Every structure is written in C-alpha cells, then in structure tokens.
Amino acid sequence: MDVPSAENALVVEEFSTPVKGSFYLRAGKRIFDLVLSSLALIFLAPVMLVICVLMKFCSPGPILFRQLRVGKNGDEFWILKFRSMVNGAERIGKRITADGDSRVTRLGVFLRKWKLDELPQLWNVLKGDMSFVGPRPELPCYVREYTPLQVRILQVRPGITDPATLRFRNEGRILQQSPDPERFYHEKILPEKLTLNLQYLEEISLGRDISLLFSTIRSVLDP
C-alpha cells in the first residue's frame, strides 16, 4: 500500500502566529469528533452499504477513491471518498472537477449532489486525520504555494466542512463557467477560501462548530 512520503511532508513554519489555545481546541474538539464520528458511522452504515452495492453494479472499479491531502502540521494523509468518477479519472483529466465533467458517473452525479461521496471521511475523522469542522484539506501542490500567513491553517486538523464550503457550495457550477477551471480555482477561489478559514481560526469554539455543521446540513438538504 502506498504511504505518504516523509520527505514530501509539509511543515508549519516556525514564524507562523500560533492559533489561540483553549480547552476546546486542545481536547474538546477531538472528543467531539470521536463521539460524533462513531455515532455517525453506526447510524449511516446502512446508507453506506447501499452505496457500496450500487457502486459495484453501476460503475466498474474500486468503491473508494483515495487522494493525498495535507493535514495538521503539514502531515500528508489519504482522504477517502466514495468514487464518483470513472476509474482512473485523475489520469485523464484536470485535478479540479466542474459541473458537467464527463468523467463523473451517473451515480456520481447523485452522490455529489447530496454530498454522499464524502461519507467515508467519517473514518478520517475517527482516525484523527480530520475534524468535522476545519479548513478543507488541499492537494500538496497547492499547499506548497501558501504564504506564511496562509500556512497558519495547517495548525489545526482539516475538516469535512468549513465556512468556505458554505460560501462555495455551488463550486462546481462556478467552475463550469470558467474556460480554465483549474486556473480559476487556484487564482480566485482558493485565496478566498483561505481568507475565510483564517477568520475561522480566530472563532473556533464548540458553538461555532455546531452552527457550521447545522448550516452545512441545511445547505445539503436545499441544494
């Protein structure tokens, strides 16, 4: 099995301003993640089983898609998703997926619309790679270009949702309108996402995270 390479791991620069500490940030957030991810995995197990069965019948290839992302302190990890594109899609197209991408399967369109492709990330949360709420983890190639200020977001675990997820909930539709989706994401969308997540670092609390979780659920139910 492939493992993230130690020499390519990214680290938080020493001159980055530390994120303000609190009991919730030091321990409470992890306890919250452990309890909620355990309950969610149990409760959603039947849904995930149905998706696995449908995947086997509807789309040749593995059920899960793994991709290397950058997590807390610059450590690389494998993010998990239900595969929503044709097998090997990352080798035949861009790293960014806009609405209407021909690589997305019919089942994948449904999974993406309702964010069901993200469910395996509950395992990433349980393992400690991710949190429920935190800056979405990016590809190493993007993180290497972060400014010293932007690198601050690597001081916390990345999340399944964050303020930028809500702001750009129709990201695929926005990218579809660009003649070069990958460049538009890199130059326009990503900097705004990082700005929003830097603001989130100053607001981390149990109440803020619960609010973002409920807002995310509402946005999924009203796509």
C-alpha positions as CSV (number, residue, x, y, z in Angstrom):
1,M,0.0,0.0,0.0
2,D,1.3,3.5,-0.8
3,V,2.1,5.7,2.1
4,P,2.7,9.5,2.2
5,S,6.4,10.2,1.8
6,A,8.1,11.7,4.7
7,E,10.4,13.8,2.5
8,N,7.4,15.4,0.9
9,A,5.5,16.2,4.1
10,L,4.9,19.9,4.6
11,V,5.5,21.6,8.0
12,V,4.1,24.6,9.7
13,E,6.7,27.4,9.6
14,E,8.1,28.5,12.9
15,F,7.3,32.1,12.2
16,S,3.6,31.4,11.8
17,T,1.5,33.0,14.6
18,P,0.1,30.2,16.8
19,V,-3.6,29.7,16.9
20,K,-5.1,30.8,20.2
21,G,-5.4,27.9,22.6
22,S,-8.5,26.9,24.6
23,F,-9.7,23.7,26.2
24,Y,-12.0,23.1,23.3
25,L,-9.2,23.4,20.8
26,R,-6.7,21.4,22.9
27,A,-9.0,18.5,23.8
28,G,-12.7,19.2,23.5
29,K,-12.8,19.4,19.7
30,R,-11.2,15.9,19.4
31,I,-13.6,14.4,21.9
32,F,-16.5,15.9,20.0
33,D,-15.1,14.4,16.8
34,L,-14.6,11.0,18.3
35,V,-18.1,10.8,19.7
36,L,-19.9,12.2,16.7
37,S,-18.0,10.2,14.1
38,S,-18.6,7.0,16.0
39,L,-22.3,7.6,16.2
40,A,-22.5,8.8,12.6
41,L,-20.7,5.7,11.3
42,I,-23.1,3.4,13.1
43,F,-26.2,5.4,12.1
44,L,-25.2,5.8,8.5
45,A,-23.8,2.3,8.0
46,P,-26.9,1.1,6.1
47,V,-26.7,4.1,3.7
48,M,-23.1,3.4,3.1
49,L,-23.7,-0.3,2.5
50,V,-26.4,0.6,-0.1
51,I,-24.0,2.9,-1.9
52,C,-21.3,0.2,-2.0
53,V,-23.8,-2.2,-3.6
54,L,-24.9,0.3,-6.1
55,M,-21.3,1.2,-6.9
56,K,-20.5,-2.4,-7.7
57,F,-23.4,-2.7,-10.1
58,C,-23.2,0.7,-11.7
59,S,-19.5,1.6,-12.1
60,P,-16.5,-0.8,-12.7
61,G,-13.6,-0.1,-10.4
62,P,-12.9,0.4,-6.7
63,I,-15.7,1.6,-4.3
64,L,-13.4,4.1,-2.6
65,F,-11.3,6.9,-4.0
66,R,-8.2,7.9,-2.1
67,Q,-6.3,11.1,-2.7
68,L,-3.2,12.5,-0.9
69,R,-4.0,15.7,1.0
70,V,-2.2,17.9,3.5
71,G,-3.4,17.8,7.2
72,K,-2.4,19.2,10.5
73,N,1.2,20.3,10.8
74,G,1.7,19.6,7.2
75,D,1.4,15.8,7.6
76,E,0.1,14.1,4.4
77,F,-2.8,11.6,4.6
78,W,-5.1,9.8,2.4
79,I,-8.6,11.3,2.2
80,L,-11.4,8.9,1.5
81,K,-14.4,9.4,-0.7
82,F,-16.9,7.1,-2.5
83,R,-15.7,7.1,-6.1
84,S,-17.9,9.4,-8.1
85,M,-15.9,9.4,-11.3
86,V,-14.8,6.7,-13.8
87,N,-11.9,4.6,-12.6
88,G,-8.6,6.3,-13.2
89,A,-10.2,9.7,-13.8
90,E,-7.3,11.5,-12.2
91,R,-5.1,10.3,-15.0
92,I,-7.3,11.5,-17.9
93,G,-8.3,15.0,-16.8
94,K,-7.8,18.0,-14.6
95,R,-7.4,17.9,-10.8
96,I,-10.5,20.2,-10.5
97,T,-14.0,18.9,-11.3
98,A,-16.6,21.3,-12.6
99,D,-20.2,20.5,-13.1
100,G,-20.8,18.6,-16.4
101,D,-17.4,16.9,-16.3
102,S,-17.8,13.8,-18.4
103,R,-15.7,11.7,-16.0
104,V,-18.4,11.8,-13.4
105,T,-20.6,8.7,-13.4
106,R,-24.4,8.8,-13.3
107,L,-24.3,7.5,-9.8
108,G,-21.5,10.0,-9.0
109,V,-23.8,12.9,-10.0
110,F,-26.3,11.8,-7.4
111,L,-23.6,11.2,-4.7
112,R,-22.1,14.6,-5.3
113,K,-25.4,16.5,-5.3
114,W,-26.2,15.2,-1.9
115,K,-22.6,15.1,-0.6
116,L,-22.9,11.3,0.0
117,D,-19.5,10.8,-1.6
118,E,-18.0,12.5,1.4
119,L,-19.3,9.9,3.9
120,P,-16.1,7.8,4.1
121,Q,-14.4,10.8,5.6
122,L,-16.1,9.9,8.8
123,W,-13.4,7.3,9.1
124,N,-10.8,10.0,8.5
125,V,-12.3,11.9,11.4
126,L,-12.4,8.8,13.7
127,K,-8.7,8.2,12.9
128,G,-7.7,11.7,13.7
129,D,-6.7,12.8,10.2
130,M,-9.6,15.2,10.1
131,S,-12.1,17.0,12.2
132,F,-15.8,17.6,11.4
133,V,-15.2,21.3,11.1
134,G,-11.9,22.8,9.9
135,P,-10.2,24.1,6.7
136,R,-10.8,21.7,3.9
137,P,-7.6,19.8,3.1
138,E,-5.9,20.7,-0.1
139,L,-3.6,18.9,-2.5
140,P,0.2,19.2,-1.7
141,C,0.8,21.1,-4.9
142,Y,-1.4,23.9,-3.8
143,V,-0.2,23.9,-0.2
144,R,3.4,24.4,-1.3
145,E,2.4,27.8,-2.6
146,Y,0.8,29.1,0.6
147,T,2.1,32.3,2.0
148,P,3.4,32.3,5.6
149,L,0.0,33.7,6.8
150,Q,-2.0,31.0,4.9
151,V,0.2,28.3,6.4
152,R,-1.4,29.0,9.7
153,I,-4.4,26.9,8.8
154,L,-2.2,23.8,9.0
155,Q,-2.1,24.3,12.8
156,V,-5.5,22.6,13.1
157,R,-7.0,19.4,11.7
158,P,-8.6,19.9,8.3
159,G,-12.4,19.4,8.3
160,I,-15.3,17.9,6.4
161,T,-16.9,21.3,6.3
162,D,-15.8,24.9,6.9
163,P,-17.0,28.4,6.2
164,A,-15.6,28.2,2.7
165,T,-17.6,25.1,2.0
166,L,-20.7,27.0,2.7
167,R,-19.6,30.1,0.7
168,F,-18.8,27.9,-2.3
169,R,-21.4,25.2,-2.0
170,N,-22.0,25.6,-5.8
171,E,-18.3,25.5,-6.6
172,G,-18.8,23.0,-9.5
173,R,-21.3,25.3,-11.1
174,I,-19.0,28.3,-10.7
175,L,-16.0,26.4,-12.2
176,Q,-18.2,25.3,-15.1
177,Q,-18.5,28.9,-16.3
178,S,-14.7,29.3,-16.5
179,P,-12.7,28.4,-19.6
180,D,-9.9,27.2,-17.4
181,P,-11.5,25.8,-14.2
182,E,-8.2,24.7,-12.6
183,R,-6.5,28.1,-13.0
184,F,-9.7,29.9,-11.8
185,Y,-9.8,27.7,-8.7
186,H,-6.1,28.3,-8.0
187,E,-6.1,32.1,-8.6
188,K,-9.6,33.1,-7.5
189,I,-11.4,30.6,-5.4
190,L,-8.6,29.1,-3.2
191,P,-7.3,32.5,-1.9
192,E,-10.8,33.5,-0.8
193,K,-11.3,30.1,0.9
194,L,-8.0,30.5,2.7
195,T,-9.1,34.0,3.9
196,L,-12.4,32.6,5.2
197,N,-10.6,29.8,7.0
198,L,-8.0,32.2,8.6
199,Q,-11.0,34.0,10.0
200,Y,-12.4,30.7,11.3
201,L,-9.2,30.1,13.3
202,E,-10.0,33.2,15.4
203,E,-13.5,32.0,16.1
204,I,-13.0,28.3,16.9
205,S,-15.5,27.2,19.6
206,L,-18.0,24.4,20.2
207,G,-20.9,26.7,19.4
208,R,-19.2,27.9,16.2
209,D,-18.6,24.4,15.0
210,I,-22.1,23.2,15.8
211,S,-23.5,26.2,13.9
212,L,-21.4,25.4,10.9
213,L,-22.4,21.7,11.0
214,F,-26.1,22.6,11.0
215,S,-25.6,25.2,8.3
216,T,-23.9,22.6,6.2
217,I,-26.7,20.1,6.7
218,R,-29.3,22.7,5.7
219,S,-27.3,23.6,2.5
220,V,-27.1,19.9,1.6
221,L,-30.9,19.5,2.0
222,D,-31.5,22.6,0.0
223,P,-29.0,22.3,-2.9
